[in-house]
């Protein structure tokens, strides 16, 4: 989707869409934003585009390596866009940022690129974690915090964004790499003398614990990590290509160090975005296929996708409940590729890739 939009509630009900900025394929602007935005305390918006900009990435058939941009509201109305960083195919910088950004208290921005960085993973690189810092005289300076590499002890291809703990450590996932080439969960810790140290918290095996996490993990109040993998798990719960439809997992820190991985649920249909957590410990997520609707048979497995809830059982384990089956009936959406967010009342909001009145996708709300 090329446009970033705002939806305002109407006084009489319903929602109004306002396009804040339309990206231009002019060799300078970014193109194809694929991630959510963040605000700063002044109301400015920050985000990434997966392509576009001035970097030369024609090695993979697309012009531009991606950008980080800022949208600033004008005093008289409207918004002004500014490119903060153009990713470039220099062999050092990252390229193709698919995920969004996070900011620290000082206003520094952190994110990932799916490719680029050091050598390995073909000429396109294995991906990076980067920081953008505001310079005293204006402008932004990029610093690569970690270059992923093609060895069995590191992950590669981080498609998801980052989260930070109270100490400023960064956490994320890679879809590939690791001991079984099935992805990792990693932590980056700032060193006392400068630089960052990477630690792999879990290597996915591609079996019962899942494979290829492509969403940002989340913390609960006890510092446990939760996330989803897009494949792997119990092959008997998924009849597509024999690779498994993914898992919902939990990583728990051990008292003596290290982390314990636990599969909470084997998804019967392919996972989409990550999971979110409510105040009482229930998890919510989406599957991009499956469900009870049979109107999406063009994609396999059948079904237009679901919204689900996982509730911890009193005696252990988790219980799954389907909150909504999407139906490509000319009104409902289909294929929810992204995750969910809550409002203060506990309503769920998300998007679907297709479906709706015009077939080009929807924004939806699910109310308890």
VMD Tcl script that draws the C-alpha trace (Angstrom):
set ca {
  {0.00 0.00 0.00}
  {1.53 3.32 -1.01}
  {-0.53 5.74 1.07}
  {-0.37 6.36 4.81}
  {-3.80 7.22 6.10}
  {-5.61 8.50 9.16}
  {-9.10 7.42 10.17}
  {-11.16 9.84 12.32}
  {-14.42 9.02 14.03}
  {-17.46 10.81 12.67}
  {-19.72 12.61 15.12}
  {-22.73 10.63 13.87}
  {-20.90 7.33 13.69}
  {-18.60 5.66 11.19}
  {-15.07 6.65 10.22}
  {-13.52 9.12 7.78}
  {-10.24 8.41 6.00}
  {-7.70 11.17 5.35}
  {-4.59 10.55 3.24}
  {-1.66 12.26 4.97}
  {0.98 11.57 2.34}
  {1.28 9.79 -1.01}
  {4.70 8.34 -1.81}
  {6.23 9.08 -5.21}
  {8.26 6.75 -7.41}
  {10.71 9.47 -8.48}
  {14.06 7.95 -7.53}
  {14.24 10.01 -4.33}
  {11.17 9.25 -2.28}
  {10.55 5.92 -0.57}
  {8.11 3.39 -1.98}
  {6.08 0.44 -0.61}
  {5.79 1.12 3.13}
  {4.93 -2.19 4.80}
  {5.08 -1.41 8.52}
  {3.25 0.57 11.17}
  {4.17 4.12 12.20}
  {5.26 5.57 15.53}
  {4.70 9.05 17.01}
  {7.17 11.19 18.94}
  {6.11 13.51 21.77}
  {5.66 16.41 19.31}
  {3.21 14.52 17.12}
  {5.61 13.73 14.29}
  {5.29 10.35 12.58}
  {8.18 8.01 11.71}
  {8.25 4.96 9.49}
  {10.09 2.94 6.86}
  {9.62 2.09 3.21}
  {10.86 -1.26 1.98}
  {12.01 0.16 -1.37}
  {12.68 3.49 -2.99}
  {15.13 6.20 -2.04}
  {18.45 7.02 -3.66}
  {20.25 3.75 -2.90}
  {21.11 1.41 -5.78}
  {19.49 -1.99 -5.23}
  {18.89 -3.04 -8.82}
  {20.68 -6.31 -8.08}
  {17.30 -7.78 -7.13}
  {15.27 -6.01 -9.78}
  {13.95 -3.12 -7.71}
  {15.09 0.47 -7.67}
  {15.98 1.85 -4.26}
  {16.99 0.05 -1.07}
  {14.40 1.60 1.25}
  {14.18 4.63 3.50}
  {13.40 5.93 6.98}
  {11.04 8.91 6.78}
  {9.41 11.50 9.04}
  {6.04 13.22 8.56}
  {5.65 16.57 10.34}
  {2.26 18.32 10.69}
  {2.12 21.78 9.12}
  {0.78 24.74 11.08}
  {-1.94 25.43 8.49}
  {-2.83 21.81 7.88}
  {-1.26 18.99 5.91}
  {1.99 17.15 6.49}
  {5.59 17.53 5.31}
  {7.70 14.45 4.54}
  {11.44 14.29 5.15}
  {13.75 11.36 4.32}
  {15.97 10.73 7.34}
  {18.02 7.91 5.81}
  {18.43 6.30 2.42}
  {19.61 2.71 2.74}
  {22.32 1.82 0.23}
  {23.85 -1.30 -1.21}
  {27.37 -0.48 -0.01}
  {28.12 -3.83 1.60}
  {27.92 -2.19 5.02}
  {24.49 -0.61 5.22}
  {21.29 -2.63 5.45}
  {18.69 -2.78 2.69}
  {14.96 -3.56 2.46}
  {13.51 -2.61 5.87}
  {10.16 -4.39 6.13}
  {9.56 -3.65 9.81}
  {8.73 -0.45 11.66}
  {10.76 1.51 14.19}
  {10.99 1.97 17.93}
  {12.38 5.01 19.77}
  {14.21 5.44 23.07}
  {13.72 8.25 25.60}
  {16.32 10.40 23.80}
  {14.48 10.13 20.49}
  {16.93 7.75 18.81}
  {15.32 5.37 16.32}
  {15.99 1.64 16.06}
  {14.99 -0.88 13.41}
  {15.98 -3.83 11.24}
  {16.67 -4.44 7.57}
  {15.87 -7.81 6.05}
  {18.99 -7.86 3.88}
  {22.27 -6.00 3.49}
  {25.11 -5.57 5.94}
  {28.20 -7.72 5.87}
  {29.08 -10.59 3.59}
  {27.11 -13.80 3.30}
  {23.54 -14.75 2.33}
  {24.38 -14.06 -1.33}
  {25.40 -10.60 -2.49}
  {22.34 -9.06 -0.85}
  {23.59 -9.70 2.72}
  {21.94 -11.25 5.78}
  {20.32 -8.19 7.36}
  {21.11 -5.65 10.08}
  {19.95 -3.93 13.24}
  {20.46 -0.16 12.95}
  {20.18 3.01 15.04}
  {19.48 6.55 13.79}
  {20.67 9.35 16.06}
  {19.77 13.02 15.70}
  {22.92 15.09 15.12}
  {23.56 18.32 17.06}
  {23.66 20.42 13.87}
  {20.67 18.74 12.27}
  {20.22 15.61 10.24}
  {20.50 12.00 11.35}
  {23.44 9.64 11.65}
  {23.07 5.90 11.11}
  {24.98 3.31 13.09}
  {24.87 -0.44 12.43}
  {24.49 -2.21 15.77}
  {24.68 -5.74 14.35}
  {25.35 -7.36 10.98}
  {23.75 -10.80 10.79}
  {25.94 -13.40 9.11}
  {25.58 -16.74 7.44}
  {26.90 -19.07 10.11}
  {25.13 -21.60 12.30}
  {25.49 -19.48 15.45}
  {23.73 -16.38 14.14}
  {20.35 -15.72 12.60}
  {19.68 -13.95 9.34}
  {16.89 -12.18 7.49}
  {15.08 -10.24 10.26}
  {11.70 -9.32 8.81}
  {10.24 -8.19 12.14}
  {10.91 -5.13 14.26}
  {12.40 -4.77 17.73}
  {11.28 -4.35 21.32}
  {13.32 -2.95 24.18}
  {13.37 -3.77 27.90}
  {13.76 -1.25 30.73}
  {17.55 -1.57 30.59}
  {17.69 -0.64 26.90}
  {18.43 -4.12 25.58}
  {16.91 -4.89 22.17}
  {15.07 -8.10 21.23}
  {13.92 -9.43 17.88}
  {13.57 -12.44 15.58}
  {15.11 -13.71 12.37}
  {13.23 -15.86 9.88}
  {16.30 -17.85 8.84}
  {19.74 -18.81 10.08}
  {20.71 -20.58 13.27}
  {21.55 -24.23 13.87}
  {18.74 -25.55 11.66}
  {18.34 -22.59 9.29}
  {14.89 -22.09 10.84}
  {15.37 -18.74 12.55}
  {16.20 -17.34 15.97}
  {15.17 -15.06 18.80}
  {18.02 -12.69 19.65}
  {19.00 -10.05 22.21}
  {21.37 -7.11 21.69}
  {22.97 -5.62 24.80}
  {24.94 -2.33 24.84}
  {28.55 -2.80 25.99}
  {30.09 -0.58 28.66}
  {32.86 0.57 26.32}
  {30.62 1.02 23.29}
  {29.18 -1.32 20.69}
  {26.58 -4.03 21.15}
  {26.78 -7.72 22.01}
  {24.42 -10.25 20.45}
  {23.05 -13.26 22.32}
  {20.82 -15.91 20.74}
  {17.99 -16.77 23.14}
  {16.56 -19.60 21.02}
  {17.42 -21.46 17.83}
  {14.28 -22.78 16.14}
  {14.59 -26.36 14.94}
  {11.93 -26.32 12.23}
  {10.14 -29.12 14.07}
  {7.70 -28.97 16.95}
  {8.99 -25.58 18.14}
  {8.30 -23.95 14.78}
  {10.25 -22.19 12.06}
  {10.65 -18.69 10.57}
  {9.27 -16.17 13.08}
  {8.36 -13.04 11.13}
  {6.74 -10.90 13.85}
  {8.09 -8.87 16.75}
  {7.94 -10.73 20.08}
  {6.23 -9.23 23.15}
  {6.96 -9.24 26.89}
  {4.58 -10.00 29.73}
  {4.93 -8.47 33.20}
  {7.23 -11.33 34.29}
  {9.67 -10.70 31.39}
  {8.60 -13.80 29.46}
  {8.67 -13.45 25.66}
  {5.81 -14.52 23.39}
  {5.69 -14.78 19.61}
  {4.58 -16.76 16.57}
  {6.36 -18.75 13.89}
  {5.03 -18.90 10.35}
  {5.69 -22.61 9.80}
  {6.71 -25.74 11.70}
  {4.90 -27.22 14.67}
  {2.72 -30.31 14.61}
  {2.46 -31.49 10.99}
  {-0.77 -33.31 11.81}
  {-2.46 -29.98 12.58}
  {-1.82 -28.56 9.14}
  {-2.46 -30.24 5.79}
  {-0.50 -27.81 3.64}
  {2.76 -29.02 2.06}
  {3.72 -31.02 5.16}
  {5.66 -28.15 6.67}
  {3.40 -27.19 9.56}
  {1.40 -23.99 9.89}
  {3.37 -22.41 12.71}
  {3.27 -22.11 16.46}
  {2.63 -19.70 19.31}
  {5.66 -19.89 21.60}
  {6.85 -18.63 24.97}
  {10.44 -18.06 26.08}
  {10.98 -18.02 29.85}
  {14.23 -16.79 31.45}
  {15.95 -19.42 33.61}
  {17.15 -18.60 37.11}
  {20.75 -19.54 36.27}
  {20.76 -17.97 32.82}
  {19.45 -18.99 29.43}
  {15.87 -19.33 28.25}
  {13.35 -22.19 28.09}
  {11.22 -22.50 24.95}
  {7.66 -23.80 25.18}
  {5.16 -24.26 22.36}
  {1.81 -22.99 23.63}
  {-0.27 -23.80 20.57}
  {0.15 -25.48 17.17}
  {-1.64 -23.33 14.65}
  {-4.07 -25.19 12.36}
  {-3.66 -22.47 9.71}
  {-0.74 -20.29 8.72}
  {0.23 -17.61 11.21}
  {0.21 -13.99 10.16}
  {1.31 -11.17 12.47}
  {2.44 -11.66 16.03}
  {0.41 -12.01 19.20}
  {-0.74 -9.36 21.68}
  {-1.47 -9.79 25.38}
  {-4.36 -8.45 27.46}
  {-4.28 -7.48 31.13}
  {-5.27 -10.95 32.37}
  {-2.77 -12.90 30.27}
  {-4.83 -13.94 27.25}
  {-3.12 -13.90 23.84}
  {-4.71 -12.73 20.58}
  {-3.58 -13.18 16.98}
  {-4.59 -13.86 13.39}
  {-4.17 -16.64 10.87}
  {-4.01 -15.50 7.28}
  {-5.80 -18.59 5.91}
  {-8.21 -21.17 7.26}
  {-11.37 -20.87 9.28}
  {-14.89 -22.01 8.55}
  {-15.50 -19.87 5.45}
  {-15.21 -21.80 2.20}
  {-15.22 -18.77 -0.08}
  {-11.45 -18.39 -0.31}
  {-10.53 -21.64 -2.02}
  {-8.17 -19.91 -4.44}
  {-5.62 -19.98 -1.63}
  {-4.67 -23.16 0.21}
  {-5.67 -24.25 2.75}
  {-9.27 -23.13 2.26}
  {-10.68 -20.38 4.37}
  {-10.26 -16.61 4.50}
  {-8.44 -16.38 7.83}
  {-9.34 -16.00 11.47}
  {-8.89 -13.96 14.63}
  {-8.19 -16.20 17.62}
  {-7.77 -16.01 21.39}
  {-5.58 -18.24 23.57}
  {-6.57 -18.50 27.24}
  {-4.35 -20.17 29.88}
  {-6.05 -23.16 31.53}
  {-6.13 -23.51 35.30}
  {-4.30 -26.86 35.22}
  {-1.79 -25.85 32.57}
  {-1.88 -25.54 28.81}
  {-3.86 -23.13 26.67}
  {-7.36 -23.15 25.18}
  {-7.98 -21.70 21.71}
  {-11.15 -19.88 20.72}
  {-11.89 -18.50 17.25}
  {-13.32 -14.99 17.62}
  {-14.00 -14.40 13.92}
  {-13.94 -16.33 10.65}
  {-13.36 -13.97 7.73}
  {-15.67 -14.45 4.74}
  {-15.06 -13.10 1.23}
  {-18.72 -12.24 0.70}
  {-18.37 -8.73 -0.72}
  {-18.46 -7.09 2.69}
  {-16.08 -8.88 5.05}
  {-12.31 -8.89 4.67}
  {-10.07 -11.83 3.74}
  {-6.48 -12.84 4.54}
  {-5.42 -10.87 7.65}
  {-1.64 -10.81 7.14}
  {-0.91 -8.37 9.98}
  {-1.38 -8.52 13.73}
  {-3.84 -6.77 16.02}
  {-4.00 -3.82 18.42}
  {-6.28 -3.06 21.38}
  {-8.09 0.12 22.34}
  {-8.73 1.06 25.98}
  {-12.09 -0.77 25.97}
  {-10.57 -4.06 24.80}
  {-11.81 -3.91 21.21}
  {-9.51 -5.42 18.58}
  {-8.45 -3.63 15.39}
  {-6.61 -4.95 12.34}
  {-6.42 -5.15 8.56}
  {-7.05 -7.72 5.85}
  {-5.00 -8.00 2.68}
  {-8.04 -8.60 0.44}
  {-11.81 -8.69 0.64}
  {-14.27 -5.93 1.41}
  {-16.60 -4.08 -0.93}
  {-13.93 -3.51 -3.59}
  {-11.85 -6.65 -2.90}
  {-8.72 -4.62 -2.05}
  {-8.73 -5.13 1.71}
  {-10.31 -3.76 4.86}
  {-9.74 -2.22 8.28}
  {-11.85 -4.06 10.87}
  {-12.87 -3.89 14.51}
  {-13.93 -6.84 16.67}
  {-15.93 -6.00 19.78}
  {-16.46 -8.39 22.72}
}
mol new
graphics top color blue
foreach p $ca { graphics top sphere $p radius 0.5 }
foreach p [lrange $ca 0 end-1] q [lrange $ca 1 end] { graphics top cylinder $p $q radius 0.2 }
display resetview
